[in-house]
């Protein structure tokens, strides 16, 4: 019974203090003009839908497969400098809280609260341990953001900067796939790298680079991956096997694996991918036409996450598919 109370305290510490931190992050960045985009934790999430025609910008609730144990929040501001997110105050606060919970956990372990019942001590000890684990991980993440990116993170940063600064597809950096850095990187870094690398290769129409990236995606071990992590991979894979290298069986497999999230992806990029699937895999021209028109309409939506070069590319590809449908 005592062990169960300690375990319960750890879980509640991670989740409970996580939601408090999310509230703090939301209020802090809202005061700086950032907009709430996503809140997610365990099996629930809220996403801002800029593409809802009746109520653009509405926050929508959904139940998902497993997300991260403790909750996270994503805030966005169009044109905001990345330095605006590197708050020293956040880092110091997270470190202080981590140390505080570590001290409380040690005090409990050394009998500083012996006057309490053993069950209560066990639960509070677990709660403090959970809080320590949460703020230690936040501290690590915040401190890491202040450092110059290294390894695969440096490659991701280069690709990201290239996409933000490029005016045309020719301006994008033609980066060879970094197998050495990729092989030793963490799963989260691998996914961000694969998605960024593929996006650049797709806009450059580099079929060799796209194929190399897809091969790495299909070999990735995804045990324990979050619901959105699966979506980031599946949305690329089902599109690739629908249009670039037509394999209907694989396109359908990856589509079905993240069907709910793919269907709900209503920006121009998401509609274009569904149009490929409808036209080239399902042979459903009417559905493809519908998705193309929805994609073209989505180009005019004021979404702070979109970059100019993305919109130009999506328009070009959607118009190409529209011409194919009209033949």
C-alpha atoms as one frame of an Amber mdcrd trajectory, in Angstrom:
protein
   0.000   0.000   0.000   2.838   2.381   0.898   4.543   1.818  -2.457   1.287
   2.481  -4.316   0.849   5.795  -2.480   4.417   6.821  -3.350   3.840   5.883
  -6.998   0.525   7.766  -7.035   2.242  10.811  -5.559   4.950  10.743  -8.273
   2.358  10.560 -11.057   0.226  13.321  -9.543   3.353  15.414  -8.983   4.322
  15.153 -12.642   0.823  15.844 -13.925  -0.411  18.347 -11.327   2.639  20.581
 -11.228   2.837  20.188 -15.010  -0.555  21.811 -15.452   0.458  24.619 -13.078
   3.558  25.235 -15.204   1.423  25.231 -18.375  -0.804  27.928 -16.850   2.261
  29.973 -15.948   3.712  29.628 -19.477   0.389  30.605 -21.024  -0.015  33.756
 -18.917   3.633  34.764 -19.389   3.672  34.498 -23.177   0.152  35.853 -23.575
   1.362  39.063 -21.905   4.098  39.216 -24.588   1.579  38.976 -27.409   1.885
  35.268 -28.172  -1.193  33.230 -29.136  -2.077  29.843 -27.664  -1.826  27.133
 -30.334  -1.852  23.777 -28.536  -2.168  22.345 -25.028  -1.595  18.605 -24.641
  -1.072  16.036 -21.932  -1.518  12.258 -21.578  -4.636  11.475 -23.677  -6.140
  14.950 -24.165  -5.291  18.048 -26.211  -6.696  21.362 -27.372  -5.712  22.819
 -30.744  -6.502  26.221 -32.237  -8.216  25.745 -35.582  -7.634  28.736 -37.845
  -9.341  26.915 -40.712 -12.803  26.524 -39.174 -14.928  28.595 -41.585 -17.703
  29.239 -39.080 -15.484  30.075 -36.124 -11.846  30.617 -37.213  -9.352  30.397
 -34.380 -11.568  28.255 -32.158  -9.835  25.956 -29.656 -10.928  22.360 -30.273
 -10.737  19.506 -27.794  -9.798  15.949 -28.728  -8.923  12.650 -27.062  -5.768
  11.088 -28.465  -3.442   8.168 -28.166  -0.711   8.561 -25.570   0.956  11.966
 -25.445   3.745  12.935 -23.055   3.076  12.147 -19.384   3.210  15.746 -18.222
   1.381  18.501 -20.145   2.949  20.994 -22.547   1.802  24.222 -24.167   2.703
  25.753 -27.538   2.474  29.527 -28.001   3.185  31.311 -31.269   3.754  34.869
 -32.484   4.253  35.661 -36.152   7.667  37.122 -36.824   8.751  36.685 -33.199
  12.491  36.360 -32.710  13.540  32.973 -31.340  15.402  34.855 -28.608  12.026
  35.982 -27.232  11.420  32.372 -26.232  14.768  31.971 -24.456  13.640  33.431
 -21.150  16.356  33.419 -18.480  13.641  33.934 -15.894  11.968  30.684 -16.935
  15.253  28.798 -16.689  16.137  30.152 -13.244  12.623  29.490 -11.943  12.644
  25.890 -13.201  16.064  25.258 -11.584  14.934  26.776  -8.275  11.793  24.633
  -8.261  13.766  21.498  -9.117  16.164  22.155  -6.220  13.266  22.934  -3.855
  11.492  19.670  -4.607  14.774  17.746  -4.384  15.397  19.176  -0.904  11.853
  18.378   0.223  12.213  14.810  -1.074  15.503  14.362   0.825  14.075  15.867
   3.998  11.175  13.444   3.811  13.550  10.539   3.218  15.679  11.451   6.240
  12.705  11.637   8.581  12.114  15.393   8.782   8.370  14.724   8.723   8.253
  11.706  11.052   5.326  13.223  12.950   3.085  12.470   9.952   1.520   9.119
   9.274   3.667   6.824   7.165   1.089   6.733   4.353   0.917  10.530   4.231
   4.712  10.794   4.226   4.917   8.290   1.386   2.376  10.179  -0.698   3.979
  13.600  -0.073   7.408  12.116  -0.788   6.139  10.810  -4.121   4.541  14.172
  -4.865   7.830  15.984  -4.241   9.754  13.419  -6.282   7.334  13.903  -9.177
   7.725  17.691  -8.902  11.514  17.301  -8.844  11.449  15.105 -11.965   9.192
  17.561 -13.803  11.187  20.702 -13.071  14.509  18.935 -13.588  13.434  18.000
 -17.127  12.120  21.532 -17.759  15.410  22.964 -16.459  17.390  20.713 -18.774
  15.263  21.719 -21.760  15.440  25.452 -20.946  19.214  25.415 -20.402  19.690
  23.444 -23.613  17.800  26.098 -25.596  20.321  28.724 -24.493  23.214  26.732
 -25.934  24.274  26.707 -29.550  22.648  23.656 -31.217  24.941  20.669 -31.556
  24.809  17.399 -33.455  21.530  16.707 -35.228  19.879  19.702 -33.523  22.335
  21.934 -35.406  21.210  20.367 -38.691  17.559  20.933 -37.735  18.314  24.575
 -36.908  20.046  25.052 -40.285  17.060  23.613 -42.138  14.624  25.719 -40.113
  16.554  28.943 -40.737  16.792  28.108 -44.429  13.010  27.709 -44.695  12.313
  30.904 -42.751  14.733  33.059 -44.735  14.342  31.641 -48.258  12.296  33.592
 -50.785  12.287  30.888 -53.469  12.882  27.131 -53.544  16.316  27.772 -55.076
  17.336  29.649 -51.914  16.810  26.567 -49.735  19.920  24.835 -48.438  20.554
  21.512 -50.214  21.761  19.622 -47.150  22.920  15.988 -47.542  21.318  13.534
 -45.120  23.551  13.440 -42.033  23.619   9.705 -41.257  26.363  10.024 -38.623
  24.512  12.614 -36.497  21.150  10.975 -37.167  22.251   7.567 -35.913  23.237
   8.815 -32.455  20.363  11.281 -31.924  17.320  10.941 -29.649  13.969   9.897
 -31.133  12.445  13.378 -30.877  15.388  14.931 -32.693  15.207  12.273 -35.391
  11.546  13.013 -36.093  12.097  16.785 -36.268  15.067  16.247 -38.563  13.223
  13.848 -40.863  10.202  16.137 -41.223  12.342  19.242 -41.830  14.674  17.434
 -44.234  11.748  16.038 -46.225  10.012  19.431 -46.408  13.106  21.053 -47.884
  13.720  18.140 -50.278  10.074  18.246 -51.394  10.162  21.967 -52.138  13.415
  21.518 -54.059  11.879  18.540 -55.899  14.923  16.482 -54.904  13.532  12.985
 -55.425  16.739  11.257 -54.320  16.829  13.134 -51.004  13.109  12.490 -50.483
  13.557   8.763 -51.064  16.502   8.622 -48.650  14.462  10.416 -45.992  11.441
   8.142 -46.483  13.648   5.081 -46.110  14.886   6.417 -42.752  11.293   7.130
 -41.672  10.109   3.605 -42.395  13.048   2.141 -40.432  12.459   4.319 -37.380
  11.587   2.497 -34.142   8.478   4.292 -32.910   7.691   2.404 -29.682   6.489
   4.942 -27.115   6.026   7.691 -29.713   3.295  10.221 -28.930   0.095  10.501
 -30.955   1.337  13.620 -32.747   4.715  12.006 -33.330   2.981   9.224 -35.264
   0.996  11.828 -37.196   4.105  13.794 -38.231   5.533  10.628 -39.780   2.310
   9.176 -41.201   1.238  12.397 -42.924   4.525  12.472 -44.858   4.532   8.761
 -45.639   0.956   8.466 -46.883   1.475  11.517 -49.106   4.757  10.187 -50.508
   3.264   6.795 -51.370   0.195   8.472 -52.878   2.016  10.800 -55.274   5.818
  10.696 -55.394   6.197   6.920 -55.387   2.760   5.376 -55.818   2.278   2.328
 -53.601  -1.461   2.260 -52.744  -1.104  -0.389 -50.025   1.475   1.659 -48.111
  -0.399   4.928 -48.667  -3.553   3.369 -47.176  -1.668   1.812 -44.266  -0.076
   5.070 -43.138  -3.277   7.025 -43.775  -5.358   4.665 -41.645  -2.793   4.713
 -38.828  -3.307   8.464 -38.254  -6.635   8.909 -40.063  -8.270  11.146 -37.452
  -5.367  13.610 -37.310  -4.819  13.550 -41.092  -8.500  14.257 -41.790  -8.411
  17.101 -39.250  -5.351  18.719 -40.869  -7.161  21.476 -42.763  -4.344  23.803
 -43.804  -3.194  23.916 -47.432  -0.512  21.287 -46.880  -2.910  18.850 -45.224
  -5.588  19.285 -47.895  -3.030  18.821 -50.684  -1.926  15.488 -49.247  -5.514
  14.283 -48.969  -6.134  15.381 -52.562  -3.207  13.208 -53.684  -4.621  10.248
 -51.790  -8.143  10.743 -53.138  -6.996  11.153 -56.748  -4.063   8.774 -57.160
  -5.031   6.026 -54.681  -8.828   6.097 -54.386  -9.467   7.362 -57.943 -12.056
   9.724 -56.466 -11.829  12.898 -58.576 -14.717  14.641 -56.823 -13.144  14.232
 -53.399  -9.781  15.338 -54.811 -11.367  18.482 -56.315 -12.972  19.251 -52.963
  -9.659  18.944 -51.119  -7.860  21.081 -53.716 -10.407  23.884 -53.387 -10.230
  23.685 -49.587  -6.441  23.864 -49.823  -6.503  26.914 -52.090  -9.017  28.590
 -49.802  -6.787  27.856 -46.781  -3.952  29.870 -48.343  -5.717  33.110 -47.428
  -6.081  32.208 -43.730  -4.022  34.345 -41.333  -2.145  31.542 -39.579   0.921
  32.772 -37.590   2.638  29.383 -38.051   2.838  29.657 -41.831   5.947  30.843
 -43.677   5.724  32.670 -47.023   7.736  30.099 -48.971   5.430  27.308 -47.724
   2.354  29.125 -49.006   3.911  29.753 -52.423   4.887  26.097 -52.736   1.446
  24.851 -51.651  -0.263  27.142 -54.148   1.970  25.891 -56.969   1.363  22.231
 -56.148  -2.377  22.658 -55.628  -2.748  24.460 -58.960  -0.767  21.695 -60.656
  -3.072  19.044 -59.214  -6.090  21.143 -60.175  -4.882  21.183 -63.790  -4.509
  17.387 -63.678  -8.071  17.029 -62.428  -9.414  19.222 -65.209  -7.952  17.036
 -67.965
